[in-house]
Amino acid sequence: MRAAVFNAYGPSSVLHIADVPIPQPMPHQVLIRVHAAGINPSDWGIRKGQLRWVLPITFPKTLGSECAGVVEAVGELVMHVKPGDRVVALLGHKGGGYAEYALAIMERVVKLPDTVSFVQAAAVPVTGITALQSLRDLGHVRPRDEVLINGASGGVGTMGVQIARLLGANVTGVSSGANEALVRELGANRFVDYRQTDFTERTGDRYRVIFDAVNKRTFADCRRVLTPDGTYVTTRPSPAVLLRSFFNGPDRQKAKFIGAKDRGRDVEWLIKQMSSGRLRAVIDRTYPLEAVAEAHDYSEGGHVKGKLVIEIF
Ligand SMILES: NC(=O)c1ccc[n+]([C@@H]2O[C@H](COP(=O)([O-])OP(=O)(O)OC[C@H]3O[C@@H](n4cnc5c(N)ncnc54)[C@H](OP(=O)(O)O)[C@@H]3O)[C@@H](O)[C@H]2O)c1
């Protein structure tokens, strides 16, 4: 099968297409014929070796932590899907999605209704679970909470705006002005252009939850505009946040780091919202497998609108 692989850490040019054997499923695994695979910033972080201490890899490596496609074969313990079913899967940091076939652990494979396309589905697992777990499990967002999403037009942020609204919150989205229409259309009640206004200086506004999806503002900055019992959630750990999360008291402002957990039931929830029209993936661009290096370069620029997806035919 064709797969995008790399044999050493480095720039996007290390990625190349190779002919590799089709993997065979273990008893608890599902083999998926991949039609679409999502791209995430952690993919190029791994490729560059930035995450080598936390996520060591062996070469040759195929990236891709989420995909959608058709079940090709299943291990003997797999009961909930069968060959021919349309599915979406979280592959985790083990990766494998940038290929014609990928192996997934059965608990992380979810059936896909006909109403959700492969491209839409492949764009959701990683960013969707990150936003869902940040807002629901760490922020404990409740109806009518004021919630601010920093990086509202990115992969995690576009999910965050919609999920915060689904949880009943009033949402303020922050991105550059060029993305205001998109962020409002996703459900944000208010919008801040970070190039014009520093939201942490607008001390007349208070948020019960600030979700910094793009790790651009510190807890220290955000405290000024958090309610006294407010929670700041970030997608990247810093010593200050880790220390603070350890000493979080019962009545004080809290700082938390999301390390998203690969839970199939959260993906199932997200797909259910998509099939009923309450949630959608924003797709900036799609690429053929051969153009994966180009996709990495664009992602690394830091201004993707929603998600990038590889389509494999
Ligand atoms: N810990 C975890 O479990 C976990 C899981 C998933 C992702 N992550 C991490 O979360 C981060 C975000 O991921 P992502 O997929 O959302 O990234 P992304 O899609 O690449 O984010 C791009 C977005 O960031 C916005 N942005 C850039 N600079 C900004 C600024 N100064 N203020 C506000 N917004 C700004 C851009 O908006 P404009 O174009 O308008 O500037 C763009 O739409 C990454 O670091 C990723 O590795 C962590």
The ligand as an ORCA input file, in Angstrom:
! r2SCAN-3c Opt
* xyz 0 1
  N      -3.000     18.758     24.688
  C      -3.764     18.137     23.822
  O      -4.355     17.083     24.108
  C      -3.941     18.759     22.454
  C      -4.841     18.203     21.543
  C      -5.017     18.826     20.313
  C      -4.266     19.963     20.010
  N      -3.366     20.436     20.908
  C      -2.585     21.645     20.608
  O      -3.499     22.738     20.557
  C      -2.960     23.756     19.754
  C      -4.033     24.247     18.780
  O      -4.340     23.232     17.855
  P      -5.214     23.593     16.577
  O      -5.399     22.347     15.805
  O      -6.419     24.378     16.967
  O      -4.190     24.576     15.810
  P      -4.422     25.378     14.479
  O      -5.663     24.906     13.809
  O      -3.171     25.331     13.698
  O      -4.643     26.885     14.993
  C      -4.656     27.889     14.040
  C      -5.518     29.052     14.496
  O      -4.844     29.779     15.542
  C      -5.258     31.139     15.430
  N      -4.270     32.023     16.024
  C      -2.977     32.204     15.633
  N      -2.371     33.129     16.437
  C      -3.307     33.519     17.345
  C      -3.284     34.446     18.436
  N      -2.194     35.143     18.757
  N      -4.413     34.573     19.170
  C      -5.520     33.878     18.880
  N      -5.610     32.998     17.837
  C      -4.513     32.823     17.089
  C      -5.339     31.380     13.950
  O      -6.275     32.411     13.725
  P      -5.888     33.616     12.723
  O      -5.526     32.959     11.410
  O      -7.131     34.425     12.691
  O      -4.694     34.306     13.322
  C      -5.759     30.019     13.363
  O      -7.107     29.965     12.964
  C      -1.723     23.160     19.084
  O      -0.574     23.589     19.798
  C      -1.916     21.672     19.264
  O      -0.696     20.951     19.270
  C      -3.176     19.868     22.117
*
